[in-house]
Structures are given as structure tokens and as C-alpha cells.
Amino acid sequence: MSRVTATVRKPKSAEFKTRLLDAVHAALVASGVPETDRFQRVLELEAADFRYDPSYPDLSSPRGEDFVLIEILWSAGRSVKVKKKLLADLMQRLEAQGLDPEQVMVCFKETTWENWAFAGGRLIHA
């Protein structure tokens, strides 16, 4: 199970958001997430509501208006090797879509299986 949140500055076109979310989903699927496990949202914020340092910690070029913060919430247990592979795949996919990987920050959040209630309040993994 995974849930993706992409935070961006307004305005972003539907095409930009689709390219971004499709790349994230494809990378997740390539890492072993089921194809049908697609739960995504985009938070599109005004500049005053989405602030970030342009260079922290060691960027090759400053963050700009197209900076994207991707948060991937998924079940615990993936190795660092799996995460690195997913990140490499994702950056390649984003670049192929015309998005600059240097404008993308990814944060993994992990939770245990018993914390997912998929529908009706049922904890099917508890």
C-alpha cells in the first residue's frame, strides 16, 4: 500500500501534474507496488504557503517555481537498496517527461501494515 502527496506552487497545469504523478506511480510499480495501488493527491499552494530554501543542502542549481516535494507513505520494510533504485528510476522517468530532477525532493514515510484501513474501517492486515 502506498499514498503519494505531491506539493507544488500554483499554478501548475493538469499536464504537469499528470506527468509527475504518472512517473511516480510507474516507479512505485517497478519497485513492486501493485499497479492498482494508486492513491495520489496534489497540494497546489500559493508561494506564501509553500516556502523552501533554494539551495539546501547541496543543489547543483537553485530550486525554482517548479520545485516539487513528493511524500511517499508506504508500508514499512523496504530496504535502502529498494529506495535508492526507486529514486533512480523516478528521476529518470521525470527527466524523460521534461521535469528537472534537481527540482524534486522525495521523503519516504513508513507505517506498519496494521495502520491501513482500506474501506469500511476494516483492518485487513491486523
C-alpha positions in Angstrom: 0.0 0.0 0.0 1.2 3.5 -0.8 -0.1 7.0 -0.8 1.6 9.8 -2.7 1.3 13.5 -1.9 3.0 16.0 -4.3 3.2 19.6 -3.1 3.8 22.3 -5.7 3.4 26.0 -6.1 0.5 27.4 -8.0 -0.2 27.4 -10.9 0.6 24.1 -12.4 -1.2 22.7 -15.4 -3.1 19.5 -15.4 -0.5 18.1 -17.9 2.4 18.9 -15.4 0.5 17.1 -12.6 -0.3 14.1 -14.8 3.3 13.7 -16.0 4.5 14.0 -12.4 2.0 11.5 -10.9 2.4 9.1 -13.7 6.2 9.0 -13.3 5.8 8.4 -9.5 3.3 5.6 -10.0 5.4 3.9 -12.7 8.5 4.0 -10.4 6.4 2.6 -7.5 5.1 -0.2 -9.7 8.6 -1.0 -10.9 9.7 -1.3 -7.2 6.9 -3.9 -6.5 3.9 -1.8 -5.6 0.7 -3.3 -7.3 -0.5 -1.5 -10.4 -3.9 -0.9 -8.9 -2.4 0.6 -5.7 -2.7 4.2 -6.9 -3.7 6.8 -4.3 -2.3 10.2 -5.1 -3.0 13.8 -4.4 -1.5 17.1 -5.4 -1.4 20.0 -3.0 -1.1 23.2 -5.1 -0.2 26.1 -2.8 0.4 29.8 -3.1 4.1 30.9 -2.8 3.3 32.3 0.7 2.0 28.8 1.8 4.9 26.7 0.3 8.3 28.0 1.3 11.6 26.3 0.8 15.3 27.0 0.8 16.6 27.4 -2.8 19.8 25.5 -2.3 19.7 23.3 0.9 21.7 21.1 1.2 23.9 20.9 -1.9 21.9 21.5 -5.1 23.7 22.0 -8.4 21.1 24.6 -9.3 18.7 26.6 -7.2 15.1 25.4 -6.6 12.6 27.5 -8.5 8.9 27.7 -9.2 8.7 24.1 -10.4 10.0 22.6 -7.1 8.1 19.5 -6.1 8.0 17.9 -2.7 7.0 14.2 -3.1 5.9 12.4 0.1 5.6 8.6 -0.3 3.7 7.0 2.6 4.0 3.2 2.4 4.3 0.1 4.5 7.5 -0.4 6.4 10.1 -2.9 5.4 11.7 -1.7 2.2 15.5 -1.7 2.2 17.7 1.3 1.4 18.6 -0.6 -1.8 14.9 -0.6 -2.9 14.5 3.1 -2.1 17.7 4.0 -4.0 16.5 2.0 -7.0 13.1 3.7 -6.9 14.7 7.1 -6.7 17.0 6.5 -9.6 14.1 5.1 -11.7 11.8 8.1 -10.7 14.4 10.7 -11.6 15.0 9.1 -15.0 11.2 9.0 -15.6 10.8 12.6 -14.5 13.6 13.7 -16.8 12.1 11.8 -19.7 8.9 13.8 -19.0 10.7 17.1 -19.2 10.9 17.7 -15.5 14.2 18.6 -13.8 15.2 16.1 -11.2 17.1 18.8 -9.3 13.7 20.4 -8.6 12.4 17.3 -6.9 12.7 16.3 -3.2 11.4 12.9 -2.0 10.5 12.0 1.5 9.6 8.4 2.4 7.3 7.8 5.3 6.7 4.3 6.6 3.9 2.8 8.6 3.2 -0.8 9.6 0.5 -2.8 7.8 -2.0 -2.8 10.7 -2.3 1.0 10.2 -4.1 0.7 6.9 -7.9 0.6 6.8 -8.7 0.4 3.1 -12.5 0.7 3.3 -15.3 0.4 5.8 -12.9 0.7 8.8 -11.6 -2.8 8.2 -8.1 -3.5 9.2 -7.4 -6.5 6.9 -3.8 -6.8 7.9 -4.3 -6.7 11.7 
